[in-house]
């Protein structure tokens, strides 16, 4: 049964501690950048960076992606009213490109690795399978999202015994700070260590 752990102004689903996850890219080939009916959720600051640094990212994008951006802009508002990356004809993310044996890659992430943009990649992608919600009372909720295309990732995490929050140490620390991440470790040891 899922419960909620409160750390400062952040509500954390217990599933983030009890579920195991390691992205199994060799099996999924980046399917999360292709499937779904909406683009990757974006923060307002990420949208500003995309507007400002788009020219640095464009050289990594496909012709199709560039055409989509030309028509839709570097971000769009989806049917739920959320800021998201645009899609190519309702399919893959406009910032995606393919390499090798049809492996889907991210133009934003590749541009960042080459020092061309300050945006690592959308935080929503980096934090997956954690989804972040901003509540009306000012608090933040971290919940687990389980998508059938990530079944191999959950299986790999279980085989290797890696809780979701530990797999996502870097983006969690980037987004919420080292003190918050350390609090996750403390909560795990206090509440879940006997269930490993």
N, C-alpha and C positions, 0 to 999 in steps of 0.2 A: 504494500500500500504506500502510495506517495504522500510524503509530508513536506512541510515548508520549514526551512531554517532561515532565520532572520539574522543578517550580518550588516550592521549599520542600517543604511536605508535600502538595502538590497535583499529581496526575498529569493531564496535559492531552493529550487525543487530538489528533494532528496534523490531523485533519479539521476542527477548529475554525479552523485557519489556512488550510487548502487549499480548503475549501468556501466558497462565497459565498452570502449570504442577506440579503434585505431583505423584511420582512413586507409582503405585498401585500394589505392589508386591503380595498381596493376590490374585489378579485376573490374573496377567501375569505369576507368578511363575518363573520369571527370564528368560523369553523367549528370551530376547536380547542376552543371552549367548549361545543360541541354534540356532537361526535363522540367516540367512545371508550367503553370499558366501565367507566371509573372516573373519579372527580373529579380535580381538580388536586392533586398532592402538596403537603402542608403541613409546615412546620417546627413543632416544639412551641411555640416562642414565638409563631408566627402563630396557632396554636390558642388560646393564652391571650388574644391581642389580640382575636380574633373573639368569644370569650366575654365579654370585658370591654366591647367597643365595638359589640356586635351591634345594640343599639337605634339607634345612629347610622347603621347601614348599612341597616336594615330599610326606611326610607322610600324607598329606591331599588330595592327588590326587587319582583318580581311577586307576585301572590296565590299563584300556584303555588309559587314559591320560598319564600315565607313558610310555606306549609303543609308543605313538605318539611322546612324547618328546625324547625318545631314538632314534627314527628314524629321526625326523625332527630338533631336537634341541629345546632350550627353547623359541625361536622366529624364525619366517620365514619372507621372503620377498614375498609379494603377487603379483598378476598380474599387479597391478598398481605401483609396485616398492616401496611399503610402508612396514615398519617393523610392524609386527602384531603377535599376539599370534597364535600358531598352532591350527589346528582343528583335532578332531577325525574323520577320514574317511570323511572329508568334512562336518561334522555336527557340534556338539557342541564344544565349546572352550575346549582345552586340560586341562585347569586349573579348569574346572567345575566339580562339584560332586552333587549328589542328596540326599535330606533329606525329611523325612516325606511323604507327599502326592505329591511326584514328584516335590518338590521345588528345583530349580537349584541354587546352591551356588558357591562361588568363593574360591578356595583353597588358592590363594594369600591373599585375604582379611582375611580368617580365620587364616592363619599363622601369619598375621600382628596383629590381635586381641590378639593372644596368645604370642606376643612378639618374634616371630621366624624370621620375616623378616622386613626390614625397608620399604618395598614397601607396601603402603596401598592397592592399586589395580591399574591397569592401569588408568592413568588420563583420558583417553578417555571414560572409563566406568563411572568413578566418575562424569565427567562433562556432561554426556548425559542428555538431548538432544542437548546440545551445541557441535558443532564440531569446532575444532581449525584448522586453515590453516595458514601456514607460507608463506607469499608472497615474490616475487622476490625482492621487494624494501626494504625488511627487516621488513616490518610491519606484524602484526598478525591480522587475521580476525576471529571473533567469529560469527558463523552462527547457525541458528536453523535447526535441522534435524527432520523431522516428519515421523515417521514410523508407519505403521498400527497397529503393535503389542502394541503400546503405546497409543492407542485411549482412554483407560480407565484412563491413567495417565493424559492426557489433560482434560478429563471430570472431574476428581477429583480435579485438580488444579482450574478449572473454578468454580466448586461448592464452593470451599473454598477460592477463590480469591487470589491465590498465584502465582505471576509472576514467570516465569522460573528462572530469575536471583536470586530471593530471595530463591527459593527452593535449588539453587546451591550455596548458600553463602559460605559454608565451602570449597568446592573444588575451587571455583573462588578465594577466599582469599589465599588458599594454592598455587595456580598456579601463580597468578598475584599480590598478596599483598593486604593488608588491604586498602591502599590508593586507589587502583584501585576499590575495591569493594565499598568504600565510594563514589567514583565518579559515579558509577552506580546508587547508591541511589539518588544522587543529580540530575543526568540526568533524572531519573524517575520522581522525584518530579517536576522538571522544565518543562519537555516535555510531560509527560503522566498522571499526576495526575488528570487532568480534564476529562480523558477518562475512569476512573475507574467506 
